[in-house]
Amino acid sequence: MSEIDAKLWRIAFVLVLGTLMATLDSTIVSVAVAAFADRFSASVADVQWVTTAYLLAVVTAVPASGWLADRFGGRRTWLAAVAAFLVASLLCGLAWSLPSLVVFRVLQGLAGGLLPPTGQALLAGIAGRERIGRVIAVVGVLPLLSPVLGPLVGGAVLHAAGWRWMFLINVPIGVIALALATRLVPAVPPTATGARFDWRGAALLSPGLAVLVFGLTRVAHGSPAWQVVAALVAGVAMLAGFTLHGVRAKGTPLVDPLLFIRPPFGVAALALLALGASVFGTMFLLPLYLQGPGELSAWQTGILLAPQGVGAAAGTVLVTRVVDTTAPRTLVLGGMALVAAGTVAFTQLGHGVPDVVVAGSLFLRGVGAAMISTPIMTIVYRRVSRPRLPRAAVALNLLGTLGGSIGTAVLAVVLQARITARADQAAAFGDAFCWVLALVALAAIAASGLPRQVSAGDADHEQKRTTTDA
C-alpha cells in the first residue's frame, strides 16, 4: 500500500474547493425560492428557473470537459473554470432582475459543470492508481453531501446575510482556490493537443442531455403532458444519434459509448445511476414530508437532515482506511445494505416515525452511500489508462447528474399519484419510499457484477488496448 504524503493531501484539498463550490450551488438556492419571488415580484414557477437553468447548464458543460482537459491540460482547464465560476458568482450576487439572475446562473452552471470531472481526472492522474482509492474518497463524498449541506448552508446564509450572499460567498472561496492551486497543483501536460473538437457529438450530446433533463424537471413541476413527452422524445432521439455517432466516429467522441460495454464500467455506471436517483430522490421527498405532514420549519428540517451528512463523512473515513485492502464488491454491497436498511423506516411514514428514527436512518444512509461511491470510482479510475481519465470522469459525473434528475422526476410523479389515490398524505410518502427501496435493489443487482478485486495488470492492459485502438 503506497503512503499518501502531505503534499498530495494538500492538492486534494485544493481541488475539493472547486468541486465544493459547484456541487453546493446546485442545491443551495432551494431554500430561497420565496425570497426570490418576493424580491423580483415573480411567481414560484418563474423563480424555479434559477435552479433549473443552473442544472441544464451543468449538463451541457460536462461533456466538453474531457476534450478541454485533453487539449489544454487538466490544471489549466480547472483554473479557468474556477475563475469563470468566481466571476459568474459575483454577477449572480449583483443581479438586478430575475432574467439577469437566470442568465448569470447559466454562466455559473457552464463553469461549474467543468469543475468536478476536471478535478477528479486531475487528482486521479496526480495520485496514480496505487493511491487513488483513498484520495478519491475525499472528492467522491461531496455529491453525497450537497443535497444535505446545500439547503442547510443556504438557509443559514439567507437568514444571516440575505440572498445575494448565497452567491457572493463563492468569491473568497474561489480566490483562495486559485491562489493555492497556482502554488500546489502541478501542471499535467495535455494528452491530445491536436485533437479536434467533436462538433457533431456536441450538437447531439449536450443539447440532448439538456432537453432530457428539462423534460424530467417538467414532470416534477407538473407541466402539460405534451411538453414533457416532446422534450423526452427529442432528448432520447438526440442521445441515440450521439451513441451511433460515437460508435462510428473516427476521432475521439466527447464521451466514448464503448466505455459502457467494457467491464466493469457498464455495471459501475448502472450502480452509480441508481445510487444518484436514490440519494437525490430521498432528499426531494423527505424535506417535503417533514415540512408538510411533519409540520417542521425549514431550519428544523435542515437540522434533522444533517445526520446524513455526518454519516457520509464517517463513511468516507472508514472507506479511506479500507478501500485498498477490501474487495470492492464487498464494500459496495455492504453500503447498499446500509442504504436499504436506512430507507425501510421511511416506508412507514404513514404510521408515524419518531424524529430520532429519521435521524438514525439518515445516518445509516450516509455511511452506506459513502461506501458505495468511492469503491466504484476507484475501480473505474484504476482500470482506465491515464489518457482516458478525463473522458471517464465525464461519464461518471454525467451519470450522477442524470441519476439525480431521473430519481427526482420519477418520485415526484409517484408521490403525486399516491397522494391522489390516498386520503392519508403521510402514507403516500411512505409508498413513494418503497420506490426508493426498489432503486437501491436495482443498484445492488448491478453491483453484483463488480469484480471482487482489481488486478495489478488492469491499468497496463487498458493502456495496451488504448495504444492498439489508436
Legacy VTK file of the C-alpha trace (Angstrom):
# vtk DataFile Version 3.0
C-alpha trace
ASCII
DATASET POLYDATA
POINTS 470 float
0.000 0.000 0.000
1.500 3.328 -1.082
1.541 6.018 1.559
-0.098 9.343 0.826
2.145 12.264 1.696
1.038 15.655 2.949
1.664 17.228 -0.457
-0.937 15.017 -2.143
-3.483 15.716 0.602
-2.930 19.449 0.086
-3.529 19.048 -3.646
-6.691 17.067 -2.936
-7.925 19.790 -0.567
-7.415 22.497 -3.196
-9.248 20.532 -5.887
-12.056 19.773 -3.432
-12.696 23.517 -3.054
-13.685 23.739 -6.712
-15.959 20.707 -6.523
-17.473 22.019 -3.290
-18.499 25.306 -4.912
-20.044 23.583 -7.923
-21.973 20.888 -6.040
-23.288 23.169 -3.292
-24.563 25.714 -5.813
-26.802 23.067 -7.348
-28.858 22.878 -4.133
-28.052 25.962 -2.041
-30.751 28.152 -3.622
-33.564 25.665 -2.943
-34.424 27.451 0.321
-34.520 30.904 -1.299
-37.479 30.415 -3.653
-39.758 32.593 -1.523
-37.054 35.260 -1.135
-36.506 35.434 -4.909
-40.244 35.558 -5.581
-40.648 38.438 -3.128
-37.566 40.364 -4.293
-38.353 40.157 -8.006
-42.168 40.089 -7.740
-42.216 36.809 -9.657
-44.181 33.576 -9.464
-42.722 30.431 -7.924
-42.813 28.775 -11.376
-40.640 31.560 -12.802
-38.261 31.512 -9.843
-37.665 27.768 -10.286
-35.625 28.673 -13.367
-32.873 29.874 -11.016
-32.319 26.209 -10.156
-33.300 24.649 -13.483
-31.066 26.954 -15.549
-28.038 26.014 -13.447
-28.768 22.291 -13.779
-29.242 22.479 -17.550
-26.014 24.456 -17.931
-24.087 21.903 -15.868
-25.382 19.052 -18.005
-24.434 20.985 -21.139
-20.884 21.713 -19.952
-19.841 18.352 -18.509
-19.317 16.542 -21.849
-16.876 19.209 -23.085
-14.653 18.955 -20.006
-12.858 15.853 -21.272
-11.838 17.484 -24.550
-10.786 20.695 -22.811
-8.549 18.746 -20.411
-7.065 16.765 -23.302
-6.490 19.890 -25.364
-5.263 22.405 -22.793
-4.293 20.267 -19.791
-6.274 19.463 -16.671
-4.710 22.116 -14.428
-5.195 24.936 -16.911
-8.794 23.903 -17.595
-9.567 23.665 -13.883
-8.062 27.088 -13.127
-10.019 28.696 -15.961
-13.240 27.055 -14.747
-12.704 28.316 -11.184
-12.049 31.842 -12.442
-15.174 31.762 -14.629
-17.244 30.376 -11.757
-15.956 33.134 -9.485
-16.933 35.864 -11.970
-20.342 34.292 -12.619
-20.990 34.049 -8.859
-20.168 37.730 -8.469
-22.588 38.584 -11.278
-25.311 36.440 -9.648
-24.830 38.350 -6.405
-25.181 41.647 -8.278
-28.240 40.577 -10.326
-30.859 43.329 -10.683
-33.748 41.259 -12.061
-34.899 37.651 -12.332
-33.930 37.347 -16.034
-30.441 38.678 -15.272
-30.070 36.207 -12.382
-31.132 33.296 -14.602
-28.626 34.316 -17.298
-25.819 34.583 -14.751
-26.831 31.194 -13.295
-26.374 29.719 -16.774
-22.841 31.125 -16.886
-22.217 29.793 -13.390
-23.500 26.345 -14.382
-21.330 26.208 -17.512
-18.241 26.831 -15.358
-19.461 24.628 -12.510
-20.072 21.698 -14.848
-16.364 21.609 -15.683
-15.087 21.540 -12.105
-15.979 18.062 -10.723
-14.904 15.943 -13.737
-11.764 18.005 -14.398
-10.794 17.970 -10.722
-11.373 14.223 -10.385
-9.376 13.374 -13.512
-6.569 15.719 -12.476
-6.417 14.229 -8.986
-6.501 10.665 -10.326
-3.625 11.394 -12.669
-1.507 13.026 -9.951
-2.206 10.348 -7.333
-1.629 7.329 -9.574
-3.550 4.057 -9.441
-1.865 2.878 -6.214
-3.137 5.838 -4.154
-6.314 6.847 -5.946
-8.655 4.775 -3.748
-8.088 6.735 -0.557
-7.670 10.116 -2.233
-10.781 9.927 -4.414
-12.880 9.278 -1.298
-12.361 12.912 -0.315
-13.738 14.175 -3.635
-16.383 11.482 -4.045
-18.205 12.312 -0.821
-19.153 15.836 -1.935
-22.005 14.843 -4.282
-23.471 12.895 -1.355
-23.210 15.893 0.960
-24.547 18.573 -1.379
-28.253 17.609 -1.126
-27.934 17.913 2.662
-25.446 20.753 3.118
-26.813 22.930 0.305
-30.185 23.735 1.906
-28.600 23.912 5.376
-25.869 26.366 4.315
-28.317 28.256 2.129
-30.779 28.671 4.986
-28.080 29.930 7.337
-26.671 32.420 4.801
-30.149 33.601 3.803
-31.071 34.193 7.439
-27.808 35.929 8.371
-26.902 37.980 5.291
-29.576 37.838 2.589
-29.921 36.045 -0.744
-27.073 37.842 -2.562
-24.506 36.266 -0.234
-25.634 32.805 -1.287
-23.635 33.581 -4.449
-21.067 36.080 -3.161
-19.796 33.524 -0.634
-18.158 31.745 -3.587
-15.916 34.718 -4.317
-13.493 34.354 -1.372
-13.542 30.565 -1.725
-12.710 30.868 -5.422
-9.904 33.367 -4.791
-8.365 31.048 -2.180
-8.688 28.055 -4.523
-6.959 29.920 -7.351
-4.148 31.159 -5.115
-3.477 27.724 -3.631
-3.790 25.874 -6.944
-1.200 28.026 -8.688
1.274 27.095 -5.924
0.363 23.495 -5.108
-1.243 21.747 -8.089
1.352 20.564 -10.615
0.844 21.062 -14.328
-0.292 17.966 -16.219
0.683 18.018 -19.911
-2.218 17.822 -22.373
-2.676 14.304 -23.767
-4.041 15.339 -27.158
-3.017 18.882 -28.050
-4.006 18.439 -31.698
-7.311 16.682 -31.048
-10.263 18.124 -32.920
-13.361 19.056 -31.017
-16.253 16.697 -31.716
-18.715 19.291 -33.012
-21.242 16.765 -34.276
-21.179 14.913 -30.981
-21.503 18.186 -29.061
-24.529 19.148 -31.174
-26.200 15.867 -30.203
-24.981 15.038 -26.685
-25.091 18.320 -24.768
-28.453 19.532 -26.158
-29.838 16.004 -25.884
-28.932 15.778 -22.214
-30.209 19.297 -21.536
-33.547 18.610 -23.263
-33.895 15.269 -21.466
-33.202 16.828 -18.057
-35.564 19.689 -18.935
-38.301 17.158 -19.660
-37.663 15.371 -16.389
-37.791 18.617 -14.413
-41.061 19.495 -16.163
-42.503 16.195 -14.912
-41.566 17.184 -11.366
-43.211 20.594 -11.842
-46.432 19.229 -13.316
-46.127 20.737 -16.801
-48.575 19.748 -19.580
-48.076 16.205 -20.817
-47.306 17.253 -24.400
-44.377 19.404 -23.256
-42.940 16.567 -21.203
-43.371 13.954 -23.948
-41.933 16.232 -26.638
-38.854 17.018 -24.525
-38.249 13.391 -23.530
-38.663 12.086 -27.093
-36.380 14.785 -28.508
-33.766 14.168 -25.793
-33.767 10.389 -26.264
-33.577 10.773 -30.054
-30.546 13.066 -29.842
-28.809 10.751 -27.359
-29.473 7.773 -29.633
-27.997 9.765 -32.501
-24.933 10.575 -30.400
-24.458 6.912 -29.478
-24.499 5.917 -33.138
-22.109 8.754 -33.952
-19.814 7.860 -31.043
-19.511 4.241 -32.145
-18.761 5.197 -35.756
-16.554 8.236 -35.091
-13.015 8.014 -36.457
-11.743 10.561 -33.954
-12.348 10.790 -30.203
-16.006 11.459 -29.272
-16.888 13.666 -26.317
-17.892 10.529 -24.395
-16.906 7.116 -25.699
-20.060 4.928 -25.767
-17.850 1.835 -25.869
-16.767 2.604 -22.293
-20.152 1.350 -21.127
-19.694 -2.143 -22.565
-16.207 -2.623 -21.154
-16.247 -4.338 -17.765
-16.512 -3.171 -15.092
-17.601 0.259 -16.366
-21.056 -0.843 -17.525
-22.221 -2.289 -14.201
-20.479 0.501 -12.298
-22.368 3.047 -14.411
-25.745 1.427 -13.695
-24.973 1.231 -9.974
-23.997 4.932 -9.833
-27.093 5.910 -11.822
-29.402 4.083 -9.401
-27.482 5.407 -6.382
-27.814 9.003 -7.616
-31.534 8.503 -8.123
-31.885 7.126 -4.591
-29.814 9.835 -2.854
-31.299 12.849 -4.645
-34.772 11.297 -4.732
-34.748 10.907 -0.961
-33.558 14.476 -0.494
-36.514 15.552 -2.638
-39.141 13.503 -0.788
-38.048 13.826 2.818
-37.970 17.647 3.131
-41.445 17.775 1.556
-42.722 15.325 4.147
-41.011 16.986 7.105
-42.299 20.456 6.202
-45.739 19.133 5.187
-47.253 16.328 7.264
-44.246 16.506 9.619
-45.014 20.179 10.405
-41.363 21.246 10.809
-39.864 24.588 9.814
-37.212 24.855 7.107
-34.473 25.275 9.723
-35.703 22.293 11.774
-35.826 20.238 8.598
-32.229 21.137 7.760
-31.064 20.134 11.234
-32.915 16.812 11.029
-31.349 16.072 7.631
-27.820 16.784 8.896
-27.158 13.204 10.162
-26.943 12.001 6.573
-24.021 14.373 6.021
-22.411 13.199 9.264
-22.880 9.599 8.138
-21.345 10.319 4.748
-18.313 11.889 6.433
-17.968 8.908 8.782
-18.330 6.510 5.878
-15.628 8.359 3.991
-13.201 7.998 6.915
-13.974 4.283 7.028
-13.610 3.746 3.292
-10.372 5.726 3.170
-8.853 3.232 5.599
-10.038 0.013 3.963
-10.595 0.710 0.248
-7.149 -0.632 -0.719
-7.457 -3.827 1.333
-11.122 -4.815 0.999
-12.825 -6.340 -2.031
-14.685 -3.547 -3.883
-17.842 -5.618 -4.349
-17.939 -6.361 -0.625
-17.783 -2.647 0.228
-20.368 -1.658 -2.378
-22.905 -4.353 -1.473
-22.376 -3.644 2.228
-23.042 0.029 1.597
-26.191 -0.765 -0.338
-27.410 -2.931 2.527
-26.981 0.057 4.875
-28.792 2.387 2.454
-31.652 -0.102 2.203
-31.800 -0.505 5.978
-31.878 3.270 6.366
-34.759 3.528 3.897
-37.078 0.943 5.484
-38.273 3.322 8.213
-39.348 5.877 5.606
-41.725 3.378 4.022
-43.662 3.508 7.321
-44.173 7.286 7.429
-47.929 6.757 7.412
-47.683 5.130 10.839
-45.697 7.947 12.425
-41.907 7.692 12.604
-40.131 9.434 15.523
-37.527 12.067 14.667
-34.797 10.017 16.323
-35.554 7.127 13.951
-35.466 9.510 10.973
-32.082 10.847 12.093
-30.674 7.358 12.690
-31.919 6.138 9.316
-30.344 9.095 7.551
-27.036 8.411 9.309
-27.111 4.810 8.026
-27.884 6.010 4.524
-24.976 8.456 4.653
-22.480 5.805 5.747
-23.775 3.386 3.133
-23.673 5.909 0.280
-20.023 6.739 1.035
-19.201 3.013 0.988
-20.718 2.742 -2.483
-19.447 5.702 -4.484
-15.756 5.607 -3.566
-15.060 1.933 -4.415
-16.956 2.236 -7.710
-14.995 5.310 -8.779
-11.762 3.677 -7.606
-12.410 0.608 -9.757
-13.088 2.731 -12.816
-10.127 5.067 -12.362
-7.760 2.155 -11.763
-8.945 0.306 -14.844
-8.809 3.303 -17.179
-5.458 4.336 -18.655
-4.189 7.819 -17.913
-5.026 9.283 -21.359
-8.655 8.181 -20.909
-9.088 9.619 -17.401
-10.761 12.898 -18.461
-13.320 11.053 -20.605
-14.052 8.515 -17.866
-14.524 11.332 -15.338
-17.000 12.982 -17.726
-19.060 9.792 -17.935
-19.113 9.272 -14.163
-20.242 12.836 -13.469
-22.928 12.698 -16.154
-24.334 9.572 -14.547
-24.609 11.260 -11.152
-26.426 14.258 -12.623
-28.792 12.152 -14.698
-29.445 9.765 -11.812
-30.463 12.646 -9.569
-32.712 14.158 -12.239
-34.366 10.863 -13.131
-34.874 9.877 -9.494
-36.412 13.213 -8.550
-38.757 13.250 -11.546
-39.936 9.657 -11.149
-40.531 10.002 -7.420
-42.388 13.296 -7.923
-44.791 11.537 -10.275
-45.173 8.570 -7.914
-45.813 10.855 -4.947
-48.467 12.857 -6.785
-50.215 9.662 -7.891
-50.228 8.215 -4.366
-51.481 11.480 -2.828
-54.351 11.420 -5.321
-55.137 7.773 -4.531
-54.816 8.007 -0.737
-56.568 10.136 1.833
-53.545 9.946 4.149
-50.758 12.155 2.772
-48.119 10.728 5.099
-48.903 7.221 3.867
-48.456 8.451 0.285
-44.892 9.484 1.139
-44.324 6.008 2.599
-45.476 4.457 -0.675
-43.066 6.650 -2.627
-40.172 5.457 -0.467
-40.973 1.896 -1.492
-39.789 3.002 -4.933
-36.574 4.293 -3.377
-36.022 0.793 -1.988
-36.572 -0.575 -5.475
-33.883 1.774 -6.827
-31.453 0.500 -4.196
-32.298 -3.084 -5.172
-31.602 -2.240 -8.821
-28.236 -0.756 -7.857
-27.401 -3.895 -5.845
-28.208 -6.139 -8.805
-25.879 -4.075 -10.978
-23.162 -4.015 -8.301
-23.170 -7.806 -8.050
-21.333 -7.770 -11.380
-18.430 -5.744 -9.992
-15.095 -7.533 -9.630
-14.037 -8.747 -6.212
-10.645 -7.171 -6.715
-8.644 -5.259 -9.311
-5.535 -6.987 -10.511
-2.267 -5.140 -10.800
-2.266 -5.543 -14.569
-5.571 -3.861 -15.240
-4.188 -0.419 -15.990
-1.400 -1.863 -18.120
-3.932 -3.931 -20.062
-6.098 -0.862 -20.660
-3.022 1.122 -21.727
-2.148 -1.560 -24.304
-5.731 -1.605 -25.573
-5.695 2.185 -25.884
-2.483 2.003 -27.919
-3.962 -0.721 -30.130
-7.167 1.249 -30.663
-5.148 4.285 -31.667
LINES 1 471
470 0 1 2 3 4 5 6 7 8 9 10 11 12 13 14 15 16 17 18 19 20 21 22 23 24 25 26 27 28 29 30 31 32 33 34 35 36 37 38 39 40 41 42 43 44 45 46 47 48 49 50 51 52 53 54 55 56 57 58 59 60 61 62 63 64 65 66 67 68 69 70 71 72 73 74 75 76 77 78 79 80 81 82 83 84 85 86 87 88 89 90 91 92 93 94 95 96 97 98 99 100 101 102 103 104 105 106 107 108 109 110 111 112 113 114 115 116 117 118 119 120 121 122 123 124 125 126 127 128 129 130 131 132 133 134 135 136 137 138 139 140 141 142 143 144 145 146 147 148 149 150 151 152 153 154 155 156 157 158 159 160 161 162 163 164 165 166 167 168 169 170 171 172 173 174 175 176 177 178 179 180 181 182 183 184 185 186 187 188 189 190 191 192 193 194 195 196 197 198 199 200 201 202 203 204 205 206 207 208 209 210 211 212 213 214 215 216 217 218 219 220 221 222 223 224 225 226 227 228 229 230 231 232 233 234 235 236 237 238 239 240 241 242 243 244 245 246 247 248 249 250 251 252 253 254 255 256 257 258 259 260 261 262 263 264 265 266 267 268 269 270 271 272 273 274 275 276 277 278 279 280 281 282 283 284 285 286 287 288 289 290 291 292 293 294 295 296 297 298 299 300 301 302 303 304 305 306 307 308 309 310 311 312 313 314 315 316 317 318 319 320 321 322 323 324 325 326 327 328 329 330 331 332 333 334 335 336 337 338 339 340 341 342 343 344 345 346 347 348 349 350 351 352 353 354 355 356 357 358 359 360 361 362 363 364 365 366 367 368 369 370 371 372 373 374 375 376 377 378 379 380 381 382 383 384 385 386 387 388 389 390 391 392 393 394 395 396 397 398 399 400 401 402 403 404 405 406 407 408 409 410 411 412 413 414 415 416 417 418 419 420 421 422 423 424 425 426 427 428 429 430 431 432 433 434 435 436 437 438 439 440 441 442 443 444 445 446 447 448 449 450 451 452 453 454 455 456 457 458 459 460 461 462 463 464 465 466 467 468 469
